[in-house]
Amino acid sequence: MSTTQHTSTKLPLILSEEQQMIKESARDFLHAKAPVAALRQLRDKQDSQGFDSELWREMVEMGWPALAVPEAYGGLGFGYTGLGQVLEETGRTLTASPLVSTVLLAATAIQTGGSVSQKSSLLPAIVSGELLMALAIDETKHHNPAKTTLSAQQDGDTFVLNGRKTFVLDGHMANQLIVVARTSGTAGDRGGLSLFLVDASSKGLSIERVMMTDSRNAANITFDQVSVPADNLLGDLDQGGELLEKTLDIARIGLSAELLGTVLEAFDRTVNYLKERQQFGVPIGSFQALQHRAAQMFCEIELCKSVVLKGLHAIDTDDPTLPALASLCKAKLAQVAQLVSNEAVQMYGGIGMTDDEDIGFFLKRARVAQHTLGAYPFHLDRLASLSGY
């Protein structure tokens, strides 16, 4: 009996010159065009779309949706490490855009499991900004794809979908959905899942927008006898679980990169505040107790930087340990985001709890992102299972 050993490419935990340039250009652009004030404005006017269309057009022109898409389908083929640098910078400014829902989730699913025809028709449209998509996964308040009950029954050359999806990221503004459905087995089974492309205007489909705590978009979507062509199956029938898990692992690392940006910006703002705010005639940053707390945050953030970059490299090198690294990334970033956002608001004091200060936006975004695609307990449990416990 022979065995095949997979050897992954080892990359140093540093950015290449090109990746650093992408990071810097994204930082300059977002600080100029999409500061936290832009998110505040979207929230205050209760924008029906939930993001700035002109800003998204400029992001498309900069090539961000194309970064991780292969050149054969109109992309740049630059990899997820490059996209991760952009996501980190969007985390710093809390930028609301279709980058996570359309690019990180939907485009990844299409690349991972789509047919040549599906890739050829959908990926160029995503790259050009013409197509907005959303991935409909969960059906309860907690992330657990295996608990899918939304059914897809085959009827000749079509499938009929019935059920409900909750908290679909950007679901209300998507032109097309990728829907996780159960085609065999029962809720809790990891097998028996299939993914379908569903037009958002399909008969029997109703979409209810949900305003999240962080002022981002989500939707609850109901499927009542929604008929989709068999050709809209993404990947193989009953084998969608593997496709979905790889897609989610890539997205978990990408979302961790965004969380890293949020954590870094919250920490930087807090340190600056400690230097400026005075009590008893001296900056409060001179108090040893606060210095110790800031030092703990700094050390934890440094660990997060390495974990995220290792995860991004794992995607681009097809590392077989990707599932474990994805859960490690998401668990660690969720843990540190909790620590830093709590400490930030506490160190700001009473004003940190008011809407006058932007620091509260970072806490709210951290809380939602912590739970998106699996919270800390989910990924600790998954990491243990992957390790044989």
N, C-alpha and C positions, 0 to 999 in steps of 0.2 A: 504494500500500500504506500503510495507516494504522497508527499505533502508539499504544498506550495507556500513559500514564505513571502509575505508582502513586506517590502522595505519601503518606507515612506521617505520622501526627500526631507532632509534636515535643513531648515532655514534659520539664520540668526534672527533673534528677536529685535530686529531693527527695521526701519523702513528704508526702502530704496529711494534714490534721488527723485524718481518719478512719483512715487507714492507720497513723498514729503511735499512735492510741488502741488499735488492734488489737494492735500490737506490744507496747505497755506492758501491756495486760491479759494477753496471752499470757505475757509475762515473769513477771509477778506470780504467775499461776496455776501455771506450770511450776516455778518455784523453790519454791513452797509444796507442790505435790502430786507433782512428778516430778523431784526432784534426782538427781544421779548415783548417790546411794546406792540409789535405787529400781532402777536398772539392775543394780547390784551384787547386790541381793537377788534379782532375777529369775535372774541367772546362778548364784548360789550354790545356790538351791533347784532349779535346772534346771526351771523352770516349763514345763509341757507346752504351754502356749499361747504363751508368749514375750512376752506383754504383759499389762498389768493391765486387765481388763474394766471395772472400776469407773472407772478413769481414762479409758478410752475413752468410756464413757457420759457422763462429765462434759465431755469434749472435744466430743462430739456436741451436748450441751446448749448449749455455748458457740457452736455454729454453725460450727465449723471445717470439717467436711466440705462445708458448704453454700456456702462463700465463693466458689468459682469456678464453681458450678453456676448456670445461668440460672434466673430466677424462675419461668419457665414449667414447670420440672420440680422445683419445691420448694426451689430454692436461693436464695441471697441476691444472686447476680449481682454480687458485689463485685470480681471479677477476680482474676488470678493475682498481682498486686502485693500485694494483701492477704494471700493465702495464703502468699506468699513471706515475709512478716514473721513469720507463725506458724512456718513451717519454720525460719527462722533461729533463733528462740527454742528450738525443739525440738533444734536442733543444739547450742545452748549447754548444755543439760541432758542431752543424749544420750538423749532420750526414745524408748523403744521403743513404737511404736503402728502401726496400719494406715494412717496418714496418707499415707505414700509409696506403698505398694502399692495400696491401695483408692482413694484420692482422687486423688493426683497422676498415677498411671499408668492405672488402670482407668477411672475416671470421665472422664478426659481422652480416652481412646480412644473411649468411648461417645459423648461429646459431639461428637467430631471426625468419626466415621464411622457412628454408629448410626442406624437408622431411627427415625421418630417413635415407633413402637410400642416399640422397644428402649429408647429414652430414657425414655419414659413409665413403663415397668415397672421399669427398673434404677436410674435416677438418684435418684428419691425414696427408694428403699430404701437407697441409699448415704448419702444425706443424713440419714436417720433412724437410721443405725447398724445397721439390720437385716441388711444385706448386706455381706459381706467378699469382696473379689475380689483376684486376682493376675494379672499379665501374664506369660505364659510365652514368653520370647524366645529365649534362647541355648541352644546345645547343646554348647559346649566351654568351656574355662576362660577364653577371651577373648571379649569382646563383638564380635559381627559378625553382625547379623541376615541379611545376604545369604547366609551359609553355611547357612541353614536346609535341613535334609534331611527333617525330620518331614513325612510325606506325608498328604495328605487326598484320597482317591479318591471321586468321586461314585458313588453306588449308588442310582439312583432318586431318591427325595426325601430321601435322607440322604447324609452324607459319613462315610467311615470313616478314622479317624486312626491312624497307626502311627509310632512314633518315641520320642524321649526329649528332655526339656528339663532343663537343669541350672541350679542357683542361682536358682530362681524365688523372688523376694522374697515372704516370707510365704505361700508356696505350700501349706504344711501346714495353715494355718488358714482358707484361703479357702473360701467356699461355692460360688463359681463362678470359672472361669478364662477368660481370654482367651488363646487359643493361636495363635501364629504358625505357619502350616503352608505347605508348598509344594504348590501345585495345578498348577503347570506349570514347565517349565524345569529347570535343574539347580543344585546347590549353587554359590553364587558369583554367580548371576544376581540382579540387583536386582528384576527383574520376576518374575511368577509366584507371588507370595506372597498368601495370604489369611488373614484373622483369623476365628476361630470362638469362640463362647461355648460353654463346656463345663461341665456340672455336675460338681462335684468328687466326687460319689458315682457317677459313670457306671461301668458295667460295663467292665472291661478297663483301668481307670485305677488305677495304684498310685503312692502318694506316700511318699517317704522324706525325713524331716526332716533338715536339715543345720544344725549349730550353727556359726555363723561366728565368726571371730576376735574380732569386736566384740560377741559375745554376742547378735547379732540373728538373726532367723529367715530361713531359705531352705529350698528343697526341690528334690530331684531327682525328676522325674515321668516315668513311663513310660506310653506309650499303646499298648495291644495290642488292635487291632481295636475301638477306641472309636467308637461310632456316635453321630452328632449330627444333628439335623434340619437340612435346608437353610435353614430360617428362622433358624438360629443363626449364619449368615454375617454378620459385621460388616463393612459396606461392600460393595464390589463384588468379585466373583470375579476373582482374579489381579491385582487392583489394590490389594492391601493394603499394598504397600510405601510408597506415598505417605502413606496414613493412619498407618502405623506410624512413619514418620520424623517427621511433625509431632507425634505423641504423644510420641515420645522426645525431640524437641527441647524441648518444653515441660517434660517431666520432668527433662531435663538441667539446665535453668535452675533448676527448683525444688530439685533435689538440690544444686546449687551454692549456693543460698540456705542450705540446711541446713549445708553444709560451711563457709560463711562464719561461721555461728554457732559451729560447733565451733572454727574457727580463732581467732575473737575471744575465746572463753572460755579457750582454751589460752594465748593471749598474755596476757590479763589475769591469769590465775593465775601465769604465769611472772614477769611484772613484779612482782607482789606478793611472790613468793618472793625475788626479787632484792633487794627492800627489807628483807626480814626476816632472811634467812640471813646470818650474820656469819662473816667469816674475817679473821684478823689484827686483830681488834678493830673492824672496820668492815663495813657491809653490802656484800655482793659486787656489788650494783648500782652501787657507786661506782667499780668497775674499768672503765677506759675500753674495754677490749676487749669486755666484755659489753655496755656501752652501745652500741657500734657495731653489734653483732649485733642488739640489740633495736631500734635505729633502722631497720635494714634491714627487719626484720619489719614494723614499723609502716608504713613506706612501701608495702610490698607489699600489706598488708591494706587500706590506703586505696584502692589501685587496684582491689582485689577488690570493695569496696563499690560503686564506680561501675559496674563491669562487670556485677555481679549486678542492680543496679537498672535498668540499661539493658536487660538481657535480659528482666526482668519486664515492663517497659513495652512491649517489643517484642511480647510475647505479647498484651497487652491492646489494642494498637493494630494488630494484624495486620500488623506490619512485614514487608516482603518479605525483609529480610535476617535473618530469624529463624534459619535454619539456621546461618549463619556466626556469629551472636551466641551461639547455643547451644554451639557447639564452642569458641568463644573463652572463654565462661564456664567450661565444664567443664575445659578445658585449664589456664586460669589458676588456678582454684581448686584443681585437683589439684596443680599445681606449688607453690603457696603452702602448701597443707595439708602437703605433704611437708616443706617448709622449717620451718614453725612447729612441727609436732609433733616433728620431730627435735631442733630447738633447745630446745624445752620440756623434753624428757627429759634432754638433755645438761646444761642449766643447773640442773636439779634435782639432778644428780649421781647417785650410786649409789642413793639412795632413790627416784629417779624410775623406776628399773627394777623396783621392788618392787610388790607388790599393796597395800601399805599406803597408797600415794599414789594419788589418782584420776587423776593426769595420764596414766598409762599407758592409761586407757580412751579418752582423746582421741586418742592415737596409733593405737590399734587401730581406732577408728571411722574415722579419717581414711584409713587404708590401705584399708579395705573400700570406703568411699564414693568414693575416688579411682578405683577400678577399675569401680565400678558404672556401667552405661550408657556405658562407654567410658573407657579410661585416657588419660593425657596423650599418648602416641604416636598413639593412634587418632584423637584430635581434632586433633592437629597435621596429620596426613595428610589428614583430612577437610577441614580449613580450607584447606589448600593446594589440594586438588581443587576446592573451591567457588570458589577465587580464580583458577582456570584453569591451575594448575600440574600 
